[in-house]
Amino acid sequence: MNAFAYVRPKDLDSALSLIRSTPKARFLAGGTNLLDLWKMGVEQPDTLIDINRLGLSQIAELPDGGGLSIGALARNSDVATHSLVTERYPVLSQALLAGASPQLRNAATVGGNLMQRTRCYYFYDPNFPCCNKRDPGSGCGALNGFNRIHAILGQSDQCIATNPSDMCVALAALEAKIHITGPSGERVIAIADFHRLPGEQPELDTTLRPDELITAVDLPAPADTKHNLYLKIRDRSSFAFALVSAAIVLGIGEGQITSARIALGGVAHKPWRVPEAEAMLQGVKPDRATFEKVADRLLQGAHAYRYNQYKIPLARNVVVRGLLAASA
Ligand SMILES: Cc1cc2nc3c(=O)[nH]c(=O)nc-3n(C[C@H](O)[C@H](O)[C@H](O)COP(=O)(O)OP(=O)(O)OC[C@H]3O[C@@H](n4cnc5c(N)ncnc54)[C@H](O)[C@@H]3O)c2cc1C
């Protein structure tokens, strides 16, 4: 392990000034992803800025009437079990509880979960020489390698990695807003614009700048909490990342769907939404034939590789089964 400095700022301004003056520094939240990457040699920070004293762990109603503000340092387990989350955003609670293990959820934070990196084997292990995400320009080992867990939508010939987060899939379906602070002040990014597709720059996972800090995630007031669902398919029933998952948030009134948001996980470099597919559900009665057409539209353009062909029918089945269960 390389020598490094460890600092524990007590306020936001100190944390921001440290990251600005130390380009190879990293923020430390729960450490559950950063330390793994460091031990593998993927990350090599010269300074750890421990942000755990910044007091960003609130889970509180927004003054706007009905929305919720979740601090970047709120632990995944605290968010998952908070009554405001279980009652108003059950899809978020379900997604968080489907991730990792209780011990990891006790340490992992909302900000760290938003920033967690792909689980692509070629990225995670520097013994593989090719990974454009870890070493831009070196090639993509997964493209012709063992690509069982890889993307089927939105990928590029530079990178076919997926975003591994469960929480972010639920946040996408809930249309969360990410609050950020940096040298030019505060800004807010819609979750849909926070994670990127790989394109020509797969080394960039998000639109967060290196000298910015996530402070909070805001959720809008929920419309209908009865027809929320997170469905995750994985190799084991616990302690495994999603092969395919879906967060479904429906509004239903008088037997008809009044609003629909569907986000898919495990299929792309970011949670995957297709507004045209969601629009097909507006004003219709829940029914399998419509759900199958919606699934086809969501997966339009999907492209699989040698080992992940199973993901296309699996994702279709997840969408149909999820919609049937959520609308029941
Ligand atoms: C064995 C194992 C199994 C797992 N299974 C799952 C799973 O099934 N589903 C799932 O979704 N996740 C899973 N995870 C991942 C886990 O959810 C993440 O490791 C965790 O959410 C990261 O949060 P953290 O606070 O520990 O982040 P850290 O490791 O502290 O930080 C991660 C990154 O985020 C940056 N960062 C942290 N906070 C901020 C902030 N406020 N602003 C800007 N940058 C910040 C750090 O600098 C670092 O680059 C698993 C992890 C492990 C180790």
The ligand as a Gaussian input file, in Angstrom:
#p B3LYP/6-31G(d) Opt

LIG

0 1
 C      -19.172000      -7.662000      -0.805000
 C      -19.996000      -6.503000      -1.288000
 C      -21.274000      -6.718000      -1.797000
 C      -22.045000      -5.645000      -2.234000
 N      -23.301000      -5.876000      -2.758000
 C      -24.026000      -4.827000      -3.223000
 C      -25.302000      -5.022000      -3.811000
 O      -25.817000      -6.134000      -3.894000
 N      -25.975000      -3.931000      -4.273000
 C      -25.448000      -2.675000      -4.187000
 O      -26.089000      -1.723000      -4.618000
 N      -24.225000      -2.461000      -3.655000
 C      -23.523000      -3.500000      -3.181000
 N      -22.278000      -3.283000      -2.646000
 C      -21.676000      -1.965000      -2.773000
 C      -21.961000      -1.049000      -1.614000
 O      -23.323000      -0.680000      -1.655000
 C      -21.053000       0.158000      -1.815000
 O      -19.729000      -0.276000      -1.555000
 C      -21.422000       1.299000      -0.895000
 O      -22.709000       1.777000      -1.161000
 C      -20.431000       2.448000      -1.051000
 O      -20.690000       3.400000      -0.048000
 P      -19.538000       3.886000       0.936000
 O      -20.114000       4.940000       1.793000
 O      -18.900000       2.737000       1.658000
 O      -18.551000       4.520000      -0.118000
 P      -16.950000       4.688000      -0.064000
 O      -16.293000       3.393000      -0.326000
 O      -16.549000       5.461000       1.150000
 O      -16.789000       5.654000      -1.320000
 C      -17.029000       5.206000      -2.638000
 C      -16.659000       6.340000      -3.598000
 O      -17.561000       7.425000      -3.430000
 C      -16.862000       8.627000      -3.145000
 N      -17.735000       9.378000      -2.235000
 C      -18.285000       8.909000      -1.085000
 N      -19.098000       9.830000      -0.563000
 C      -19.075000      10.899000      -1.404000
 C      -19.734000      12.168000      -1.418000
 N      -20.583000      12.546000      -0.442000
 N      -19.478000      13.028000      -2.441000
 C      -18.620000      12.658000      -3.438000
 N      -17.973000      11.465000      -3.481000
 C      -18.204000      10.607000      -2.475000
 C      -15.543000       8.176000      -2.531000
 O      -14.521000       9.135000      -2.684000
 C      -15.270000       6.911000      -3.341000
 O      -14.683000       7.258000      -4.572000
 C      -21.506000      -4.333000      -2.166000
 C      -20.228000      -4.105000      -1.633000
 C      -19.465000      -5.174000      -1.188000
 C      -18.107000      -4.913000      -0.629000

